[in-house]
Each structure stands twice: as C-alpha cells, then as structure tokens.
C-alpha cells in the first residue's frame, strides 16, 4: 500500500472538490464529496502507476501560513 498527499480545493463555479497530487503528472480529479474525490484520485493514481513509477516534476514539502499587514 502506498500513500500520496493531495491538495484539495473547492471550485467556486461548480462547487466540486478538486484534488491534485503535487509533482505527479496527471494525478488530479474531482468529486461532489470528499469521499468521492478520494475514490476518484485513488483510481487515477492506480491507472497512472500501471505505466510504472512516475517521473516526479517536483517534491511536495508542505503548506505554510503567510501573514501580511
């Protein structure tokens, strides 16, 4: 079993949850609920891994809060 980190946002136009695995080309999907999004992302990642290990475009480090005055 492998674990991937996804960045999740909600589209203001459609209201759908949109997920993307940073640095993993093609690893993105959407869903009406977080559970649906998780299942969709899992399917996409499984399909992509059938072609072998991905060539990572970047390495996900984390998130950071930035304050401005």
mmCIF file of the N, C-alpha and C atoms, coordinates in Angstrom:
data_MODEL
# 
_entry.id   MODEL 
# 
loop_
_atom_site.group_PDB 
_atom_site.id 
_atom_site.type_symbol 
_atom_site.label_atom_id 
_atom_site.label_alt_id 
_atom_site.label_comp_id 
_atom_site.label_asym_id 
_atom_site.label_entity_id 
_atom_site.label_seq_id 
_atom_site.pdbx_PDB_ins_code 
_atom_site.Cartn_x 
_atom_site.Cartn_y 
_atom_site.Cartn_z 
_atom_site.occupancy 
_atom_site.B_iso_or_equiv 
_atom_site.pdbx_formal_charge 
_atom_site.auth_seq_id 
_atom_site.auth_comp_id 
_atom_site.auth_asym_id 
_atom_site.auth_atom_id 
_atom_site.pdbx_PDB_model_num 
ATOM 1   N N  . UNK A 1 1  ? 0.849   -1.176 0.000   1.00 0.00 ? 1  UNK A N  1 
ATOM 2   C CA . UNK A 1 1  ? 0.000   0.000  0.000   1.00 0.00 ? 1  UNK A CA 1 
ATOM 3   C C  . UNK A 1 1  ? 0.894   1.240  0.000   1.00 0.00 ? 1  UNK A C  1 
ATOM 4   N N  . UNK A 1 2  ? 0.567   2.178  -0.864  1.00 0.00 ? 2  UNK A N  1 
ATOM 5   C CA . UNK A 1 2  ? 1.321   3.430  -0.945  1.00 0.00 ? 2  UNK A CA 1 
ATOM 6   C C  . UNK A 1 2  ? 0.421   4.587  -0.560  1.00 0.00 ? 2  UNK A C  1 
ATOM 7   N N  . UNK A 1 3  ? 1.029   5.659  -0.091  1.00 0.00 ? 3  UNK A N  1 
ATOM 8   C CA . UNK A 1 3  ? 0.288   6.841  0.335   1.00 0.00 ? 3  UNK A CA 1 
ATOM 9   C C  . UNK A 1 3  ? 0.775   8.048  -0.450  1.00 0.00 ? 3  UNK A C  1 
ATOM 10  N N  . UNK A 1 4  ? -0.165  8.855  -0.929  1.00 0.00 ? 4  UNK A N  1 
ATOM 11  C CA . UNK A 1 4  ? 0.151   10.075 -1.656  1.00 0.00 ? 4  UNK A CA 1 
ATOM 12  C C  . UNK A 1 4  ? -0.568  11.232 -0.982  1.00 0.00 ? 4  UNK A C  1 
ATOM 13  N N  . UNK A 1 5  ? 0.020   12.414 -1.029  1.00 0.00 ? 5  UNK A N  1 
ATOM 14  C CA . UNK A 1 5  ? -0.579  13.611 -0.454  1.00 0.00 ? 5  UNK A CA 1 
ATOM 15  C C  . UNK A 1 5  ? -1.220  14.423 -1.567  1.00 0.00 ? 5  UNK A C  1 
ATOM 16  N N  . UNK A 1 6  ? -2.483  14.780 -1.372  1.00 0.00 ? 6  UNK A N  1 
ATOM 17  C CA . UNK A 1 6  ? -3.205  15.573 -2.370  1.00 0.00 ? 6  UNK A CA 1 
ATOM 18  C C  . UNK A 1 6  ? -3.561  16.933 -1.784  1.00 0.00 ? 6  UNK A C  1 
ATOM 19  N N  . UNK A 1 7  ? -3.532  17.938 -2.627  1.00 0.00 ? 7  UNK A N  1 
ATOM 20  C CA . UNK A 1 7  ? -4.001  19.273 -2.275  1.00 0.00 ? 7  UNK A CA 1 
ATOM 21  C C  . UNK A 1 7  ? -5.449  19.350 -2.748  1.00 0.00 ? 7  UNK A C  1 
ATOM 22  N N  . UNK A 1 8  ? -6.352  19.749 -1.852  1.00 0.00 ? 8  UNK A N  1 
ATOM 23  C CA . UNK A 1 8  ? -7.780  19.775 -2.161  1.00 0.00 ? 8  UNK A CA 1 
ATOM 24  C C  . UNK A 1 8  ? -8.289  21.216 -2.114  1.00 0.00 ? 8  UNK A C  1 
ATOM 25  N N  . UNK A 1 9  ? -9.056  21.583 -3.130  1.00 0.00 ? 9  UNK A N  1 
ATOM 26  C CA . UNK A 1 9  ? -9.702  22.892 -3.172  1.00 0.00 ? 9  UNK A CA 1 
ATOM 27  C C  . UNK A 1 9  ? -11.147 22.682 -3.605  1.00 0.00 ? 9  UNK A C  1 
ATOM 28  N N  . UNK A 1 10 ? -11.974 23.678 -3.373  1.00 0.00 ? 10 UNK A N  1 
ATOM 29  C CA . UNK A 1 10 ? -13.358 23.625 -3.856  1.00 0.00 ? 10 UNK A CA 1 
ATOM 30  C C  . UNK A 1 10 ? -13.499 24.653 -4.978  1.00 0.00 ? 10 UNK A C  1 
ATOM 31  N N  . UNK A 1 11 ? -13.999 24.195 -6.113  1.00 0.00 ? 11 UNK A N  1 
ATOM 32  C CA . UNK A 1 11 ? -14.182 25.067 -7.263  1.00 0.00 ? 11 UNK A CA 1 
ATOM 33  C C  . UNK A 1 11 ? -15.356 26.009 -7.004  1.00 0.00 ? 11 UNK A C  1 
ATOM 34  N N  . UNK A 1 12 ? -15.144 27.332 -7.085  1.00 0.00 ? 12 UNK A N  1 
ATOM 35  C CA . UNK A 1 12 ? -16.232 28.269 -6.812  1.00 0.00 ? 12 UNK A CA 1 
ATOM 36  C C  . UNK A 1 12 ? -17.331 28.229 -7.881  1.00 0.00 ? 12 UNK A C  1 
ATOM 37  N N  . UNK A 1 13 ? -17.010 27.800 -9.079  1.00 0.00 ? 13 UNK A N  1 
ATOM 38  C CA . UNK A 1 13 ? -18.001 27.759 -10.162 1.00 0.00 ? 13 UNK A CA 1 
ATOM 39  C C  . UNK A 1 13 ? -18.900 26.528 -10.087 1.00 0.00 ? 13 UNK A C  1 
ATOM 40  N N  . UNK A 1 14 ? -18.324 25.370 -9.776  1.00 0.00 ? 14 UNK A N  1 
ATOM 41  C CA . UNK A 1 14 ? -19.089 24.119 -9.790  1.00 0.00 ? 14 UNK A CA 1 
ATOM 42  C C  . UNK A 1 14 ? -19.432 23.602 -8.399  1.00 0.00 ? 14 UNK A C  1 
ATOM 43  N N  . UNK A 1 15 ? -18.696 24.056 -7.387  1.00 0.00 ? 15 UNK A N  1 
ATOM 44  C CA . UNK A 1 15 ? -18.885 23.559 -6.026  1.00 0.00 ? 15 UNK A CA 1 
ATOM 45  C C  . UNK A 1 15 ? -18.238 22.203 -5.799  1.00 0.00 ? 15 UNK A C  1 
ATOM 46  N N  . UNK A 1 16 ? -17.557 21.669 -6.822  1.00 0.00 ? 16 UNK A N  1 
ATOM 47  C CA . UNK A 1 16 ? -16.907 20.371 -6.708  1.00 0.00 ? 16 UNK A CA 1 
ATOM 48  C C  . UNK A 1 16 ? -15.592 20.483 -5.947  1.00 0.00 ? 16 UNK A C  1 
ATOM 49  N N  . UNK A 1 17 ? -15.222 19.401 -5.265  1.00 0.00 ? 17 UNK A N  1 
ATOM 50  C CA . UNK A 1 17 ? -13.902 19.303 -4.657  1.00 0.00 ? 17 UNK A CA 1 
ATOM 51  C C  . UNK A 1 17 ? -12.930 18.879 -5.757  1.00 0.00 ? 17 UNK A C  1 
ATOM 52  N N  . UNK A 1 18 ? -11.796 19.546 -5.824  1.00 0.00 ? 18 UNK A N  1 
ATOM 53  C CA . UNK A 1 18 ? -10.787 19.263 -6.844  1.00 0.00 ? 18 UNK A CA 1 
ATOM 54  C C  . UNK A 1 18 ? -9.498  18.904 -6.122  1.00 0.00 ? 18 UNK A C  1 
ATOM 55  N N  . UNK A 1 19 ? -8.917  17.768 -6.490  1.00 0.00 ? 19 UNK A N  1 
ATOM 56  C CA . UNK A 1 19 ? -7.696  17.308 -5.846  1.00 0.00 ? 19 UNK A CA 1 
ATOM 57  C C  . UNK A 1 19 ? -6.577  17.100 -6.839  1.00 0.00 ? 19 UNK A C  1 
ATOM 58  N N  . UNK A 1 20 ? -5.366  17.387 -6.383  1.00 0.00 ? 20 UNK A N  1 
ATOM 59  C CA . UNK A 1 20 ? -4.175  17.281 -7.217  1.00 0.00 ? 20 UNK A CA 1 
ATOM 60  C C  . UNK A 1 20 ? -3.032  16.763 -6.350  1.00 0.00 ? 20 UNK A C  1 
ATOM 61  N N  . UNK A 1 21 ? -2.283  15.790 -6.866  1.00 0.00 ? 21 UNK A N  1 
ATOM 62  C CA . UNK A 1 21 ? -1.091  15.316 -6.168  1.00 0.00 ? 21 UNK A CA 1 
ATOM 63  C C  . UNK A 1 21 ? 0.083   16.113 -6.719  1.00 0.00 ? 21 UNK A C  1 
ATOM 64  N N  . UNK A 1 22 ? 0.620   17.045 -5.927  1.00 0.00 ? 22 UNK A N  1 
ATOM 65  C CA . UNK A 1 22 ? 1.690   17.912 -6.420  1.00 0.00 ? 22 UNK A CA 1 
ATOM 66  C C  . UNK A 1 22 ? 2.877   17.117 -6.949  1.00 0.00 ? 22 UNK A C  1 
ATOM 67  N N  . UNK A 1 23 ? 3.330   17.501 -8.137  1.00 0.00 ? 23 UNK A N  1 
ATOM 68  C CA . UNK A 1 23 ? 4.515   16.899 -8.725  1.00 0.00 ? 23 UNK A CA 1 
ATOM 69  C C  . UNK A 1 23 ? 4.272   15.611 -9.481  1.00 0.00 ? 23 UNK A C  1 
ATOM 70  N N  . UNK A 1 24 ? 3.058   15.037 -9.397  1.00 0.00 ? 24 UNK A N  1 
ATOM 71  C CA . UNK A 1 24 ? 2.729   13.766 -10.050 1.00 0.00 ? 24 UNK A CA 1 
ATOM 72  C C  . UNK A 1 24 ? 1.884   14.092 -11.287 1.00 0.00 ? 24 UNK A C  1 
ATOM 73  N N  . UNK A 1 25 ? 2.500   14.095 -12.462 1.00 0.00 ? 25 UNK A N  1 
ATOM 74  C CA . UNK A 1 25 ? 1.777   14.479 -13.680 1.00 0.00 ? 25 UNK A CA 1 
ATOM 75  C C  . UNK A 1 25 ? 0.532   13.627 -13.905 1.00 0.00 ? 25 UNK A C  1 
ATOM 76  N N  . UNK A 1 26 ? -0.594  14.287 -14.113 1.00 0.00 ? 26 UNK A N  1 
ATOM 77  C CA . UNK A 1 26 ? -1.847  13.607 -14.410 1.00 0.00 ? 26 UNK A CA 1 
ATOM 78  C C  . UNK A 1 26 ? -2.635  13.153 -13.204 1.00 0.00 ? 26 UNK A C  1 
ATOM 79  N N  . UNK A 1 27 ? -2.073  13.290 -12.010 1.00 0.00 ? 27 UNK A N  1 
ATOM 80  C CA . UNK A 1 27 ? -2.749  12.816 -10.798 1.00 0.00 ? 27 UNK A CA 1 
ATOM 81  C C  . UNK A 1 27 ? -3.653  13.911 -10.237 1.00 0.00 ? 27 UNK A C  1 
ATOM 82  N N  . UNK A 1 28 ? -4.810  14.049 -10.861 1.00 0.00 ? 28 UNK A N  1 
ATOM 83  C CA . UNK A 1 28 ? -5.790  15.030 -10.408 1.00 0.00 ? 28 UNK A CA 1 
ATOM 84  C C  . UNK A 1 28 ? -7.181  14.520 -10.738 1.00 0.00 ? 28 UNK A C  1 
ATOM 85  N N  . UNK A 1 29 ? -8.168  14.948 -9.957  1.00 0.00 ? 29 UNK A N  1 
ATOM 86  C CA . UNK A 1 29 ? -9.545  14.529 -10.188 1.00 0.00 ? 29 UNK A CA 1 
ATOM 87  C C  . UNK A 1 29 ? -10.470 15.474 -9.435  1.00 0.00 ? 29 UNK A C  1 
ATOM 88  N N  . UNK A 1 30 ? -11.757 15.144 -9.470  1.00 0.00 ? 30 UNK A N  1 
ATOM 89  C CA . UNK A 1 30 ? -12.749 15.955 -8.765  1.00 0.00 ? 30 UNK A CA 1 
ATOM 90  C C  . UNK A 1 30 ? -13.864 15.054 -8.264  1.00 0.00 ? 30 UNK A C  1 
ATOM 91  N N  . UNK A 1 31 ? -14.697 15.591 -7.362  1.00 0.00 ? 31 UNK A N  1 
ATOM 92  C CA . UNK A 1 31 ? -15.824 14.840 -6.838  1.00 0.00 ? 31 UNK A CA 1 
ATOM 93  C C  . UNK A 1 31 ? -16.784 15.746 -6.103  1.00 0.00 ? 31 UNK A C  1 
ATOM 94  N N  . UNK A 1 32 ? -18.026 15.284 -5.975  1.00 0.00 ? 32 UNK A N  1 
ATOM 95  C CA . UNK A 1 32 ? -19.041 16.072 -5.273  1.00 0.00 ? 32 UNK A CA 1 
ATOM 96  C C  . UNK A 1 32 ? -18.829 16.055 -3.770  1.00 0.00 ? 32 UNK A C  1 
ATOM 97  N N  . UNK A 1 33 ? -18.202 14.993 -3.257  1.00 0.00 ? 33 UNK A N  1 
ATOM 98  C CA . UNK A 1 33 ? -17.893 14.884 -1.827  1.00 0.00 ? 33 UNK A CA 1 
ATOM 99  C C  . UNK A 1 33 ? -16.414 14.551 -1.681  1.00 0.00 ? 33 UNK A C  1 
ATOM 100 N N  . UNK A 1 34 ? -15.905 14.715 -0.468  1.00 0.00 ? 34 UNK A N  1 
ATOM 101 C CA . UNK A 1 34 ? -14.505 14.368 -0.226  1.00 0.00 ? 34 UNK A CA 1 
ATOM 102 C C  . UNK A 1 34 ? -14.276 12.873 -0.403  1.00 0.00 ? 34 UNK A C  1 
ATOM 103 N N  . UNK A 1 35 ? -15.252 12.055 -0.011  1.00 0.00 ? 35 UNK A N  1 
ATOM 104 C CA . UNK A 1 35 ? -15.124 10.610 -0.197  1.00 0.00 ? 35 UNK A CA 1 
ATOM 105 C C  . UNK A 1 35 ? -15.081 10.244 -1.677  1.00 0.00 ? 35 UNK A C  1 
ATOM 106 N N  . UNK A 1 36 ? -15.951 10.881 -2.475  1.00 0.00 ? 36 UNK A N  1 
ATOM 107 C CA . UNK A 1 36 ? -15.953 10.617 -3.913  1.00 0.00 ? 36 UNK A CA 1 
ATOM 108 C C  . UNK A 1 36 ? -14.629 11.068 -4.532  1.00 0.00 ? 36 UNK A C  1 
ATOM 109 N N  . UNK A 1 37 ? -14.139 12.227 -4.131  1.00 0.00 ? 37 UNK A N  1 
ATOM 110 C CA . UNK A 1 37 ? -12.857 12.715 -4.635  1.00 0.00 ? 37 UNK A CA 1 
ATOM 111 C C  . UNK A 1 37 ? -11.741 11.739 -4.286  1.00 0.00 ? 37 UNK A C  1 
ATOM 112 N N  . UNK A 1 38 ? -11.720 11.256 -3.057  1.00 0.00 ? 38 UNK A N  1 
ATOM 113 C CA . UNK A 1 38 ? -10.685 10.322 -2.634  1.00 0.00 ? 38 UNK A CA 1 
ATOM 114 C C  . UNK A 1 38 ? -10.711 9.054  -3.484  1.00 0.00 ? 38 UNK A C  1 
ATOM 115 N N  . UNK A 1 39 ? -11.894 8.522  -3.734  1.00 0.00 ? 39 UNK A N  1 
ATOM 116 C CA . UNK A 1 39 ? -12.023 7.338  -4.579  1.00 0.00 ? 39 UNK A CA 1 
ATOM 117 C C  . UNK A 1 39 ? -11.578 7.600  -6.001  1.00 0.00 ? 39 UNK A C  1 
ATOM 118 N N  . UNK A 1 40 ? -11.955 8.761  -6.533  1.00 0.00 ? 40 UNK A N  1 
ATOM 119 C CA . UNK A 1 40 ? -11.563 9.119  -7.899  1.00 0.00 ? 40 UNK A CA 1 
ATOM 120 C C  . UNK A 1 40 ? -10.054 9.294  -8.018  1.00 0.00 ? 40 UNK A C  1 
ATOM 121 N N  . UNK A 1 41 ? -9.455  9.961  -7.035  1.00 0.00 ? 41 UNK A N  1 
ATOM 122 C CA . UNK A 1 41 ? -7.997  10.133 -7.050  1.00 0.00 ? 41 UNK A CA 1 
ATOM 123 C C  . UNK A 1 41 ? -7.287  8.791  -6.958  1.00 0.00 ? 41 UNK A C  1 
ATOM 124 N N  . UNK A 1 42 ? -7.814  7.911  -6.123  1.00 0.00 ? 42 UNK A N  1 
ATOM 125 C CA . UNK A 1 42 ? -7.222  6.588  -5.976  1.00 0.00 ? 42 UNK A CA 1 
ATOM 126 C C  . UNK A 1 42 ? -7.239  5.842  -7.312  1.00 0.00 ? 42 UNK A C  1 
ATOM 127 N N  . UNK A 1 43 ? -8.354  5.895  -8.018  1.00 0.00 ? 43 UNK A N  1 
ATOM 128 C CA . UNK A 1 43 ? -8.457  5.236  -9.324  1.00 0.00 ? 43 UNK A CA 1 
ATOM 129 C C  . UNK A 1 43 ? -7.466  5.814  -10.329 1.00 0.00 ? 43 UNK A C  1 
ATOM 130 N N  . UNK A 1 44 ? -7.372  7.141  -10.361 1.00 0.00 ? 44 UNK A N  1 
ATOM 131 C CA . UNK A 1 44 ? -6.457  7.803  -11.298 1.00 0.00 ? 44 UNK A CA 1 
ATOM 132 C C  . UNK A 1 44 ? -5.014  7.410  -11.000 1.00 0.00 ? 44 UNK A C  1 
ATOM 133 N N  . UNK A 1 45 ? -4.644  7.426  -9.723  1.00 0.00 ? 45 UNK A N  1 
ATOM 134 C CA . UNK A 1 45 ? -3.270  7.089  -9.345  1.00 0.00 ? 45 UNK A CA 1 
ATOM 135 C C  . UNK A 1 45 ? -2.964  5.634  -9.693  1.00 0.00 ? 45 UNK A C  1 
ATOM 136 N N  . UNK A 1 46 ? -3.902  4.731  -9.422  1.00 0.00 ? 46 UNK A N  1 
ATOM 137 C CA . UNK A 1 46 ? -3.705  3.323  -9.774  1.00 0.00 ? 46 UNK A CA 1 
ATOM 138 C C  . UNK A 1 46 ? -3.474  3.161  -11.273 1.00 0.00 ? 46 UNK A C  1 
ATOM 139 N N  . UNK A 1 47 ? -4.268  3.864  -12.095 1.00 0.00 ? 47 UNK A N  1 
ATOM 140 C CA . UNK A 1 47 ? -4.090  3.794  -13.552 1.00 0.00 ? 47 UNK A CA 1 
ATOM 141 C C  . UNK A 1 47 ? -2.724  4.323  -13.970 1.00 0.00 ? 47 UNK A C  1 
ATOM 142 N N  . UNK A 1 48 ? -2.325  5.443  -13.381 1.00 0.00 ? 48 UNK A N  1 
ATOM 143 C CA . UNK A 1 48 ? -1.034  6.034  -13.730 1.00 0.00 ? 48 UNK A CA 1 
ATOM 144 C C  . UNK A 1 48 ? 0.121   5.115  -13.333 1.00 0.00 ? 48 UNK A C  1 
ATOM 145 N N  . UNK A 1 49 ? 0.001   4.430  -12.201 1.00 0.00 ? 49 UNK A N  1 
ATOM 146 C CA . UNK A 1 49 ? 1.062   3.544  -11.735 1.00 0.00 ? 49 UNK A CA 1 
ATOM 147 C C  . UNK A 1 49 ? 1.179   2.278  -12.584 1.00 0.00 ? 49 UNK A C  1 
ATOM 148 N N  . UNK A 1 50 ? 0.124   1.946  -13.333 1.00 0.00 ? 50 UNK A N  1 
ATOM 149 C CA . UNK A 1 50 ? 0.196   0.796  -14.241 1.00 0.00 ? 50 UNK A CA 1 
ATOM 150 C C  . UNK A 1 50 ? 1.274   1.002  -15.303 1.00 0.00 ? 50 UNK A C  1 
ATOM 151 N N  . UNK A 1 51 ? 1.569   2.268  -15.601 1.00 0.00 ? 51 UNK A N  1 
ATOM 152 C CA . UNK A 1 51 ? 2.603   2.598  -16.587 1.00 0.00 ? 51 UNK A CA 1 
ATOM 153 C C  . UNK A 1 51 ? 3.995   2.626  -15.974 1.00 0.00 ? 51 UNK A C  1 
ATOM 154 N N  . UNK A 1 52 ? 4.120   2.315  -14.688 1.00 0.00 ? 52 UNK A N  1 
ATOM 155 C CA . UNK A 1 52 ? 5.407   2.332  -14.000 1.00 0.00 ? 52 UNK A CA 1 
ATOM 156 C C  . UNK A 1 52 ? 5.497   3.505  -13.043 1.00 0.00 ? 52 UNK A C  1 
ATOM 157 N N  . UNK A 1 53 ? 6.647   3.636  -12.448 1.00 0.00 ? 53 UNK A N  1 
ATOM 158 C CA . UNK A 1 53 ? 6.870   4.727  -11.494 1.00 0.00 ? 53 UNK A CA 1 
ATOM 159 C C  . UNK A 1 53 ? 6.802   6.076  -12.201 1.00 0.00 ? 53 UNK A C  1 
ATOM 160 N N  . UNK A 1 54 ? 6.157   7.053  -11.565 1.00 0.00 ? 54 UNK A N  1 
ATOM 161 C CA . UNK A 1 54 ? 6.051   8.368  -12.196 1.00 0.00 ? 54 UNK A CA 1 
ATOM 162 C C  . UNK A 1 54 ? 7.382   9.111  -12.172 1.00 0.00 ? 54 UNK A C  1 
ATOM 163 N N  . UNK A 1 55 ? 7.554   9.987  -13.131 1.00 0.00 ? 55 UNK A N  1 
ATOM 164 C CA . UNK A 1 55 ? 8.683   10.918 -13.095 1.00 0.00 ? 55 UNK A CA 1 
ATOM 165 C C  . UNK A 1 55 ? 8.168   12.167 -12.402 1.00 0.00 ? 55 UNK A C  1 
ATOM 166 N N  . UNK A 1 56 ? 8.569   12.316 -11.166 1.00 0.00 ? 56 UNK A N  1 
ATOM 167 C CA . UNK A 1 56 ? 8.082   13.433 -10.354 1.00 0.00 ? 56 UNK A CA 1 
ATOM 168 C C  . UNK A 1 56 ? 8.596   14.754 -10.903 1.00 0.00 ? 56 UNK A C  1 
ATOM 169 N N  . UNK A 1 57 ? 7.686   15.722 -11.047 1.00 0.00 ? 57 UNK A N  1 
ATOM 170 C CA . UNK A 1 57 ? 8.054   17.058 -11.523 1.00 0.00 ? 57 UNK A CA 1 
ATOM 171 C C  . UNK A 1 57 ? 8.589   17.922 -10.395 1.00 0.00 ? 57 UNK A C  1 
ATOM 172 N N  . UNK A 1 58 ? 8.172   17.610 -9.184  1.00 0.00 ? 58 UNK A N  1 
ATOM 173 C CA . UNK A 1 58 ? 8.635   18.343 -8.011  1.00 0.00 ? 58 UNK A CA 1 
ATOM 174 C C  . UNK A 1 58 ? 8.362   17.489 -6.790  1.00 0.00 ? 58 UNK A C  1 
ATOM 175 N N  . UNK A 1 59 ? 8.852   17.924 -5.641  1.00 0.00 ? 59 UNK A N  1 
ATOM 176 C CA . UNK A 1 59 ? 8.642   17.200 -4.392  1.00 0.00 ? 59 UNK A CA 1 
ATOM 177 C C  . UNK A 1 59 ? 7.762   18.033 -3.480  1.00 0.00 ? 59 UNK A C  1 
ATOM 178 N N  . UNK A 1 60 ? 6.649   17.464 -3.038  1.00 0.00 ? 60 UNK A N  1 
ATOM 179 C CA . UNK A 1 60 ? 5.759   18.163 -2.117  1.00 0.00 ? 60 UNK A CA 1 
ATOM 180 C C  . UNK A 1 60 ? 6.454   18.313 -0.778  1.00 0.00 ? 60 UNK A C  1 
ATOM 181 N N  . UNK A 1 61 ? 6.493   19.532 -0.256  1.00 0.00 ? 61 UNK A N  1 
ATOM 182 C CA . UNK A 1 61 ? 7.150   19.801 1.012   1.00 0.00 ? 61 UNK A CA 1 
ATOM 183 C C  . UNK A 1 61 ? 6.125   20.030 2.114   1.00 0.00 ? 61 UNK A C  1 
ATOM 184 N N  . UNK A 1 62 ? 5.090   20.777 1.839   1.00 0.00 ? 62 UNK A N  1 
ATOM 185 C CA . UNK A 1 62 ? 4.080   21.051 2.851   1.00 0.00 ? 62 UNK A CA 1 
ATOM 186 C C  . UNK A 1 62 ? 3.347   22.334 2.546   1.00 0.00 ? 62 UNK A C  1 
ATOM 187 N N  . UNK A 1 63 ? 2.631   22.817 3.540   1.00 0.00 ? 63 UNK A N  1 
ATOM 188 C CA . UNK A 1 63 ? 1.930   24.084 3.397   1.00 0.00 ? 63 UNK A CA 1 
ATOM 189 C C  . UNK A 1 63 ? 2.475   25.059 4.437   1.00 0.00 ? 63 UNK A C  1 
ATOM 190 N N  . UNK A 1 64 ? 2.258   26.317 4.200   1.00 0.00 ? 64 UNK A N  1 
ATOM 191 C CA . UNK A 1 64 ? 2.778   27.336 5.118   1.00 0.00 ? 64 UNK A CA 1 
ATOM 192 C C  . UNK A 1 64 ? 1.786   28.481 5.186   1.00 0.00 ? 64 UNK A C  1 
ATOM 193 N N  . UNK A 1 65 ? 1.586   29.015 6.366   1.00 0.00 ? 65 UNK A N  1 
ATOM 194 C CA . UNK A 1 65 ? 0.734   30.187 6.562   1.00 0.00 ? 65 UNK A CA 1 
ATOM 195 C C  . UNK A 1 65 ? 1.597   31.438 6.425   1.00 0.00 ? 65 UNK A C  1 
ATOM 196 N N  . UNK A 1 66 ? 1.128   32.382 5.622   1.00 0.00 ? 66 UNK A N  1 
ATOM 197 C CA . UNK A 1 66 ? 1.863   33.624 5.389   1.00 0.00 ? 66 UNK A CA 1 
ATOM 198 C C  . UNK A 1 66 ? 0.990   34.783 5.864   1.00 0.00 ? 66 UNK A C  1 
ATOM 199 N N  . UNK A 1 67 ? 1.546   35.619 6.714   1.00 0.00 ? 67 UNK A N  1 
ATOM 200 C CA . UNK A 1 67 ? 0.808   36.783 7.216   1.00 0.00 ? 67 UNK A CA 1 
ATOM 201 C C  . UNK A 1 67 ? 1.288   38.035 6.530   1.00 0.00 ? 67 UNK A C  1 
ATOM 202 N N  . UNK A 1 68 ? 0.363   38.907 6.212   1.00 0.00 ? 68 UNK A N  1 
ATOM 203 C CA . UNK A 1 68 ? 0.694   40.212 5.646   1.00 0.00 ? 68 UNK A CA 1 
ATOM 204 C C  . UNK A 1 68 ? -0.091  41.283 6.386   1.00 0.00 ? 68 UNK A C  1 
ATOM 205 N N  . UNK A 1 69 ? 0.459   42.472 6.424   1.00 0.00 ? 69 UNK A N  1 
ATOM 206 C CA . UNK A 1 69 ? -0.231  43.587 7.101   1.00 0.00 ? 69 UNK A CA 1 
ATOM 207 C C  . UNK A 1 69 ? -1.132  44.313 6.150   1.00 0.00 ? 69 UNK A C  1 
# 
